Amino acid sequence: MALQTTTNINVDFCDKKYILINAKQNDKNSRFLSVTCYNHGELYPINSSEHSAYIRYKKADEHSVFNFCEIDRHGKIIVELTEQMLVIDGIGYADLVIVNKGDAKVN
């Protein structure tokens, strides 16, 4: 059984600052982020029936990863730092992408 580490972070959609996360290269199934979202300092309600969440991650080698994220019952976005995200040594940059499921149709 692998040791799992979860880092709790708060993200405000109106704050332009970066949050530094320290992770180990080549980790697999062990590093997670639990993200609570805010808008202008107010808790932003997110739930899996209305929203989908993804992480867009650009690795130090300029290649990108786009992964689905879980939304837990408390409205936190659970991001797994996957082996593919951590394969390259260096600084990577990530964005959370949250979409409203709505009733969009593709024709």
Phi and psi in radians as a Rosetta constraint file:
Dihedral C 1 N 2 CA 2 C 2 CIRCULARHARMONIC -1.409 0.35
Dihedral N 2 CA 2 C 2 N 3 CIRCULARHARMONIC 2.518 0.35
Dihedral C 2 N 3 CA 3 C 3 CIRCULARHARMONIC -1.267 0.35
Dihedral N 3 CA 3 C 3 N 4 CIRCULARHARMONIC 2.244 0.35
Dihedral C 3 N 4 CA 4 C 4 CIRCULARHARMONIC -1.853 0.35
Dihedral N 4 CA 4 C 4 N 5 CIRCULARHARMONIC 2.352 0.35
Dihedral C 4 N 5 CA 5 C 5 CIRCULARHARMONIC -2.097 0.35
Dihedral N 5 CA 5 C 5 N 6 CIRCULARHARMONIC 2.175 0.35
Dihedral C 5 N 6 CA 6 C 6 CIRCULARHARMONIC -2.028 0.35
Dihedral N 6 CA 6 C 6 N 7 CIRCULARHARMONIC 2.214 0.35
Dihedral C 6 N 7 CA 7 C 7 CIRCULARHARMONIC -1.830 0.35
Dihedral N 7 CA 7 C 7 N 8 CIRCULARHARMONIC 2.169 0.35
Dihedral C 7 N 8 CA 8 C 8 CIRCULARHARMONIC -1.533 0.35
Dihedral N 8 CA 8 C 8 N 9 CIRCULARHARMONIC 2.230 0.35
Dihedral C 8 N 9 CA 9 C 9 CIRCULARHARMONIC -2.332 0.35
Dihedral N 9 CA 9 C 9 N 10 CIRCULARHARMONIC 2.683 0.35
Dihedral C 9 N 10 CA 10 C 10 CIRCULARHARMONIC -1.968 0.35
Dihedral N 10 CA 10 C 10 N 11 CIRCULARHARMONIC 2.315 0.35
Dihedral C 10 N 11 CA 11 C 11 CIRCULARHARMONIC -2.153 0.35
Dihedral N 11 CA 11 C 11 N 12 CIRCULARHARMONIC 2.187 0.35
Dihedral C 11 N 12 CA 12 C 12 CIRCULARHARMONIC -1.825 0.35
Dihedral N 12 CA 12 C 12 N 13 CIRCULARHARMONIC 2.165 0.35
Dihedral C 12 N 13 CA 13 C 13 CIRCULARHARMONIC -1.030 0.35
Dihedral N 13 CA 13 C 13 N 14 CIRCULARHARMONIC -0.423 0.35
Dihedral C 13 N 14 CA 14 C 14 CIRCULARHARMONIC -1.681 0.35
Dihedral N 14 CA 14 C 14 N 15 CIRCULARHARMONIC 0.016 0.35
Dihedral C 14 N 15 CA 15 C 15 CIRCULARHARMONIC -1.748 0.35
Dihedral N 15 CA 15 C 15 N 16 CIRCULARHARMONIC 2.231 0.35
Dihedral C 15 N 16 CA 16 C 16 CIRCULARHARMONIC -1.634 0.35
Dihedral N 16 CA 16 C 16 N 17 CIRCULARHARMONIC 0.184 0.35
Dihedral C 16 N 17 CA 17 C 17 CIRCULARHARMONIC -1.428 0.35
Dihedral N 17 CA 17 C 17 N 18 CIRCULARHARMONIC 2.715 0.35
Dihedral C 17 N 18 CA 18 C 18 CIRCULARHARMONIC -1.568 0.35
Dihedral N 18 CA 18 C 18 N 19 CIRCULARHARMONIC 2.608 0.35
Dihedral C 18 N 19 CA 19 C 19 CIRCULARHARMONIC -1.986 0.35
Dihedral N 19 CA 19 C 19 N 20 CIRCULARHARMONIC 2.167 0.35
Dihedral C 19 N 20 CA 20 C 20 CIRCULARHARMONIC -1.550 0.35
Dihedral N 20 CA 20 C 20 N 21 CIRCULARHARMONIC 2.198 0.35
Dihedral C 20 N 21 CA 21 C 21 CIRCULARHARMONIC -2.041 0.35
Dihedral N 21 CA 21 C 21 N 22 CIRCULARHARMONIC 2.268 0.35
Dihedral C 21 N 22 CA 22 C 22 CIRCULARHARMONIC -1.722 0.35
Dihedral N 22 CA 22 C 22 N 23 CIRCULARHARMONIC 2.160 0.35
Dihedral C 22 N 23 CA 23 C 23 CIRCULARHARMONIC -2.381 0.35
Dihedral N 23 CA 23 C 23 N 24 CIRCULARHARMONIC 2.813 0.35
Dihedral C 23 N 24 CA 24 C 24 CIRCULARHARMONIC -1.732 0.35
Dihedral N 24 CA 24 C 24 N 25 CIRCULARHARMONIC 2.361 0.35
Dihedral C 24 N 25 CA 25 C 25 CIRCULARHARMONIC -1.038 0.35
Dihedral N 25 CA 25 C 25 N 26 CIRCULARHARMONIC 2.446 0.35
Dihedral C 25 N 26 CA 26 C 26 CIRCULARHARMONIC 1.214 0.35
Dihedral N 26 CA 26 C 26 N 27 CIRCULARHARMONIC 0.181 0.35
Dihedral C 26 N 27 CA 27 C 27 CIRCULARHARMONIC -1.103 0.35
Dihedral N 27 CA 27 C 27 N 28 CIRCULARHARMONIC 2.624 0.35
Dihedral C 27 N 28 CA 28 C 28 CIRCULARHARMONIC -2.432 0.35
Dihedral N 28 CA 28 C 28 N 29 CIRCULARHARMONIC 2.194 0.35
Dihedral C 28 N 29 CA 29 C 29 CIRCULARHARMONIC 0.971 0.35
Dihedral N 29 CA 29 C 29 N 30 CIRCULARHARMONIC 0.616 0.35
Dihedral C 29 N 30 CA 30 C 30 CIRCULARHARMONIC -2.396 0.35
Dihedral N 30 CA 30 C 30 N 31 CIRCULARHARMONIC -0.301 0.35
Dihedral C 30 N 31 CA 31 C 31 CIRCULARHARMONIC -1.978 0.35
Dihedral N 31 CA 31 C 31 N 32 CIRCULARHARMONIC 2.205 0.35
Dihedral C 31 N 32 CA 32 C 32 CIRCULARHARMONIC -2.376 0.35
Dihedral N 32 CA 32 C 32 N 33 CIRCULARHARMONIC 2.682 0.35
Dihedral C 32 N 33 CA 33 C 33 CIRCULARHARMONIC -2.043 0.35
Dihedral N 33 CA 33 C 33 N 34 CIRCULARHARMONIC 2.419 0.35
Dihedral C 33 N 34 CA 34 C 34 CIRCULARHARMONIC -1.982 0.35
Dihedral N 34 CA 34 C 34 N 35 CIRCULARHARMONIC 1.925 0.35
Dihedral C 34 N 35 CA 35 C 35 CIRCULARHARMONIC -1.868 0.35
Dihedral N 35 CA 35 C 35 N 36 CIRCULARHARMONIC 2.153 0.35
Dihedral C 35 N 36 CA 36 C 36 CIRCULARHARMONIC -1.786 0.35
Dihedral N 36 CA 36 C 36 N 37 CIRCULARHARMONIC 2.263 0.35
Dihedral C 36 N 37 CA 37 C 37 CIRCULARHARMONIC -1.784 0.35
Dihedral N 37 CA 37 C 37 N 38 CIRCULARHARMONIC 2.460 0.35
Dihedral C 37 N 38 CA 38 C 38 CIRCULARHARMONIC -2.277 0.35
Dihedral N 38 CA 38 C 38 N 39 CIRCULARHARMONIC 2.738 0.35
Dihedral C 38 N 39 CA 39 C 39 CIRCULARHARMONIC -2.322 0.35
Dihedral N 39 CA 39 C 39 N 40 CIRCULARHARMONIC 1.990 0.35
Dihedral C 39 N 40 CA 40 C 40 CIRCULARHARMONIC 0.944 0.35
Dihedral N 40 CA 40 C 40 N 41 CIRCULARHARMONIC 0.688 0.35
Dihedral C 40 N 41 CA 41 C 41 CIRCULARHARMONIC 1.454 0.35
Dihedral N 41 CA 41 C 41 N 42 CIRCULARHARMONIC -0.127 0.35
Dihedral C 41 N 42 CA 42 C 42 CIRCULARHARMONIC -1.717 0.35
Dihedral N 42 CA 42 C 42 N 43 CIRCULARHARMONIC 2.390 0.35
Dihedral C 42 N 43 CA 43 C 43 CIRCULARHARMONIC -0.963 0.35
Dihedral N 43 CA 43 C 43 N 44 CIRCULARHARMONIC 2.262 0.35
Dihedral C 43 N 44 CA 44 C 44 CIRCULARHARMONIC -1.730 0.35
Dihedral N 44 CA 44 C 44 N 45 CIRCULARHARMONIC 2.041 0.35
Dihedral C 44 N 45 CA 45 C 45 CIRCULARHARMONIC -1.263 0.35
Dihedral N 45 CA 45 C 45 N 46 CIRCULARHARMONIC 2.133 0.35
Dihedral C 45 N 46 CA 46 C 46 CIRCULARHARMONIC -2.209 0.35
Dihedral N 46 CA 46 C 46 N 47 CIRCULARHARMONIC 2.335 0.35
Dihedral C 46 N 47 CA 47 C 47 CIRCULARHARMONIC -2.478 0.35
Dihedral N 47 CA 47 C 47 N 48 CIRCULARHARMONIC 2.684 0.35
Dihedral C 47 N 48 CA 48 C 48 CIRCULARHARMONIC -1.239 0.35
Dihedral N 48 CA 48 C 48 N 49 CIRCULARHARMONIC -0.305 0.35
Dihedral C 48 N 49 CA 49 C 49 CIRCULARHARMONIC -1.373 0.35
Dihedral N 49 CA 49 C 49 N 50 CIRCULARHARMONIC -0.436 0.35
Dihedral C 49 N 50 CA 50 C 50 CIRCULARHARMONIC -1.885 0.35
Dihedral N 50 CA 50 C 50 N 51 CIRCULARHARMONIC -0.371 0.35
Dihedral C 50 N 51 CA 51 C 51 CIRCULARHARMONIC -2.255 0.35
Dihedral N 51 CA 51 C 51 N 52 CIRCULARHARMONIC 2.725 0.35
Dihedral C 51 N 52 CA 52 C 52 CIRCULARHARMONIC -2.171 0.35
Dihedral N 52 CA 52 C 52 N 53 CIRCULARHARMONIC 2.579 0.35
Dihedral C 52 N 53 CA 53 C 53 CIRCULARHARMONIC -2.250 0.35
Dihedral N 53 CA 53 C 53 N 54 CIRCULARHARMONIC 2.522 0.35
Dihedral C 53 N 54 CA 54 C 54 CIRCULARHARMONIC -2.439 0.35
Dihedral N 54 CA 54 C 54 N 55 CIRCULARHARMONIC 2.736 0.35
Dihedral C 54 N 55 CA 55 C 55 CIRCULARHARMONIC -2.010 0.35
Dihedral N 55 CA 55 C 55 N 56 CIRCULARHARMONIC 2.313 0.35
Dihedral C 55 N 56 CA 56 C 56 CIRCULARHARMONIC -1.918 0.35
Dihedral N 56 CA 56 C 56 N 57 CIRCULARHARMONIC 2.040 0.35
Dihedral C 56 N 57 CA 57 C 57 CIRCULARHARMONIC -2.190 0.35
Dihedral N 57 CA 57 C 57 N 58 CIRCULARHARMONIC 2.204 0.35
Dihedral C 57 N 58 CA 58 C 58 CIRCULARHARMONIC -1.877 0.35
Dihedral N 58 CA 58 C 58 N 59 CIRCULARHARMONIC 2.045 0.35
Dihedral C 58 N 59 CA 59 C 59 CIRCULARHARMONIC -1.360 0.35
Dihedral N 59 CA 59 C 59 N 60 CIRCULARHARMONIC 2.904 0.35
Dihedral C 59 N 60 CA 60 C 60 CIRCULARHARMONIC -1.081 0.35
Dihedral N 60 CA 60 C 60 N 61 CIRCULARHARMONIC -0.396 0.35
Dihedral C 60 N 61 CA 61 C 61 CIRCULARHARMONIC -1.542 0.35
Dihedral N 61 CA 61 C 61 N 62 CIRCULARHARMONIC 0.190 0.35
Dihedral C 61 N 62 CA 62 C 62 CIRCULARHARMONIC 1.332 0.35
Dihedral N 62 CA 62 C 62 N 63 CIRCULARHARMONIC 0.011 0.35
Dihedral C 62 N 63 CA 63 C 63 CIRCULARHARMONIC -1.475 0.35
Dihedral N 63 CA 63 C 63 N 64 CIRCULARHARMONIC 2.676 0.35
Dihedral C 63 N 64 CA 64 C 64 CIRCULARHARMONIC -2.063 0.35
Dihedral N 64 CA 64 C 64 N 65 CIRCULARHARMONIC 2.728 0.35
Dihedral C 64 N 65 CA 65 C 65 CIRCULARHARMONIC -2.251 0.35
Dihedral N 65 CA 65 C 65 N 66 CIRCULARHARMONIC 2.418 0.35
Dihedral C 65 N 66 CA 66 C 66 CIRCULARHARMONIC -2.268 0.35
Dihedral N 66 CA 66 C 66 N 67 CIRCULARHARMONIC 1.930 0.35
Dihedral C 66 N 67 CA 67 C 67 CIRCULARHARMONIC -2.175 0.35
Dihedral N 67 CA 67 C 67 N 68 CIRCULARHARMONIC 2.598 0.35
Dihedral C 67 N 68 CA 68 C 68 CIRCULARHARMONIC -1.262 0.35
Dihedral N 68 CA 68 C 68 N 69 CIRCULARHARMONIC 2.517 0.35
Dihedral C 68 N 69 CA 69 C 69 CIRCULARHARMONIC -2.109 0.35
Dihedral N 69 CA 69 C 69 N 70 CIRCULARHARMONIC 2.607 0.35
Dihedral C 69 N 70 CA 70 C 70 CIRCULARHARMONIC -1.439 0.35
Dihedral N 70 CA 70 C 70 N 71 CIRCULARHARMONIC 2.546 0.35
Dihedral C 70 N 71 CA 71 C 71 CIRCULARHARMONIC -1.963 0.35
Dihedral N 71 CA 71 C 71 N 72 CIRCULARHARMONIC 2.048 0.35
Dihedral C 71 N 72 CA 72 C 72 CIRCULARHARMONIC -1.421 0.35
Dihedral N 72 CA 72 C 72 N 73 CIRCULARHARMONIC 3.086 0.35
Dihedral C 72 N 73 CA 73 C 73 CIRCULARHARMONIC -1.212 0.35
Dihedral N 73 CA 73 C 73 N 74 CIRCULARHARMONIC -0.216 0.35
Dihedral C 73 N 74 CA 74 C 74 CIRCULARHARMONIC -1.671 0.35
Dihedral N 74 CA 74 C 74 N 75 CIRCULARHARMONIC 0.065 0.35
Dihedral C 74 N 75 CA 75 C 75 CIRCULARHARMONIC 1.451 0.35
Dihedral N 75 CA 75 C 75 N 76 CIRCULARHARMONIC 0.256 0.35
Dihedral C 75 N 76 CA 76 C 76 CIRCULARHARMONIC -1.644 0.35
Dihedral N 76 CA 76 C 76 N 77 CIRCULARHARMONIC 2.517 0.35
Dihedral C 76 N 77 CA 77 C 77 CIRCULARHARMONIC -1.602 0.35
Dihedral N 77 CA 77 C 77 N 78 CIRCULARHARMONIC 2.168 0.35
Dihedral C 77 N 78 CA 78 C 78 CIRCULARHARMONIC -1.763 0.35
Dihedral N 78 CA 78 C 78 N 79 CIRCULARHARMONIC 2.027 0.35
Dihedral C 78 N 79 CA 79 C 79 CIRCULARHARMONIC -1.911 0.35
Dihedral N 79 CA 79 C 79 N 80 CIRCULARHARMONIC 2.135 0.35
Dihedral C 79 N 80 CA 80 C 80 CIRCULARHARMONIC -1.576 0.35
Dihedral N 80 CA 80 C 80 N 81 CIRCULARHARMONIC 2.219 0.35
Dihedral C 80 N 81 CA 81 C 81 CIRCULARHARMONIC -1.460 0.35
Dihedral N 81 CA 81 C 81 N 82 CIRCULARHARMONIC 1.693 0.35
Dihedral C 81 N 82 CA 82 C 82 CIRCULARHARMONIC -1.306 0.35
Dihedral N 82 CA 82 C 82 N 83 CIRCULARHARMONIC 2.868 0.35
Dihedral C 82 N 83 CA 83 C 83 CIRCULARHARMONIC -0.988 0.35
Dihedral N 83 CA 83 C 83 N 84 CIRCULARHARMONIC -0.688 0.35
Dihedral C 83 N 84 CA 84 C 84 CIRCULARHARMONIC -1.137 0.35
Dihedral N 84 CA 84 C 84 N 85 CIRCULARHARMONIC -0.634 0.35
Dihedral C 84 N 85 CA 85 C 85 CIRCULARHARMONIC -1.198 0.35
Dihedral N 85 CA 85 C 85 N 86 CIRCULARHARMONIC -0.568 0.35
Dihedral C 85 N 86 CA 86 C 86 CIRCULARHARMONIC -1.774 0.35
Dihedral N 86 CA 86 C 86 N 87 CIRCULARHARMONIC 0.190 0.35
Dihedral C 86 N 87 CA 87 C 87 CIRCULARHARMONIC -1.240 0.35
Dihedral N 87 CA 87 C 87 N 88 CIRCULARHARMONIC -0.507 0.35
Dihedral C 87 N 88 CA 88 C 88 CIRCULARHARMONIC -1.803 0.35
Dihedral N 88 CA 88 C 88 N 89 CIRCULARHARMONIC 2.331 0.35
Dihedral C 88 N 89 CA 89 C 89 CIRCULARHARMONIC -1.255 0.35
Dihedral N 89 CA 89 C 89 N 90 CIRCULARHARMONIC 2.450 0.35
Dihedral C 89 N 90 CA 90 C 90 CIRCULARHARMONIC 2.247 0.35
Dihedral N 90 CA 90 C 90 N 91 CIRCULARHARMONIC -3.002 0.35
Dihedral C 90 N 91 CA 91 C 91 CIRCULARHARMONIC -1.617 0.35
Dihedral N 91 CA 91 C 91 N 92 CIRCULARHARMONIC 2.263 0.35
Dihedral C 91 N 92 CA 92 C 92 CIRCULARHARMONIC -1.996 0.35
Dihedral N 92 CA 92 C 92 N 93 CIRCULARHARMONIC 2.800 0.35
Dihedral C 92 N 93 CA 93 C 93 CIRCULARHARMONIC -2.166 0.35
Dihedral N 93 CA 93 C 93 N 94 CIRCULARHARMONIC 2.406 0.35
Dihedral C 93 N 94 CA 94 C 94 CIRCULARHARMONIC -2.249 0.35
Dihedral N 94 CA 94 C 94 N 95 CIRCULARHARMONIC 2.593 0.35
Dihedral C 94 N 95 CA 95 C 95 CIRCULARHARMONIC -2.223 0.35
Dihedral N 95 CA 95 C 95 N 96 CIRCULARHARMONIC 2.457 0.35
Dihedral C 95 N 96 CA 96 C 96 CIRCULARHARMONIC -1.538 0.35
Dihedral N 96 CA 96 C 96 N 97 CIRCULARHARMONIC 2.382 0.35
Dihedral C 96 N 97 CA 97 C 97 CIRCULARHARMONIC -2.059 0.35
Dihedral N 97 CA 97 C 97 N 98 CIRCULARHARMONIC 2.044 0.35
Dihedral C 97 N 98 CA 98 C 98 CIRCULARHARMONIC -2.047 0.35
Dihedral N 98 CA 98 C 98 N 99 CIRCULARHARMONIC 2.183 0.35
Dihedral C 98 N 99 CA 99 C 99 CIRCULARHARMONIC -2.124 0.35
Dihedral N 99 CA 99 C 99 N 100 CIRCULARHARMONIC 2.530 0.35
Dihedral C 99 N 100 CA 100 C 100 CIRCULARHARMONIC -1.457 0.35
Dihedral N 100 CA 100 C 100 N 101 CIRCULARHARMONIC 2.149 0.35
Dihedral C 100 N 101 CA 101 C 101 CIRCULARHARMONIC -1.092 0.35
Dihedral N 101 CA 101 C 101 N 102 CIRCULARHARMONIC -0.750 0.35
Dihedral C 101 N 102 CA 102 C 102 CIRCULARHARMONIC 0.847 0.35
Dihedral N 102 CA 102 C 102 N 103 CIRCULARHARMONIC -2.608 0.35
Dihedral C 102 N 103 CA 103 C 103 CIRCULARHARMONIC -2.170 0.35
Dihedral N 103 CA 103 C 103 N 104 CIRCULARHARMONIC 0.656 0.35
Dihedral C 103 N 104 CA 104 C 104 CIRCULARHARMONIC -1.091 0.35
Dihedral N 104 CA 104 C 104 N 105 CIRCULARHARMONIC 2.485 0.35
Dihedral C 104 N 105 CA 105 C 105 CIRCULARHARMONIC -2.200 0.35
Dihedral N 105 CA 105 C 105 N 106 CIRCULARHARMONIC 2.507 0.35
Dihedral C 105 N 106 CA 106 C 106 CIRCULARHARMONIC -1.906 0.35
Dihedral N 106 CA 106 C 106 N 107 CIRCULARHARMONIC 2.165 0.35
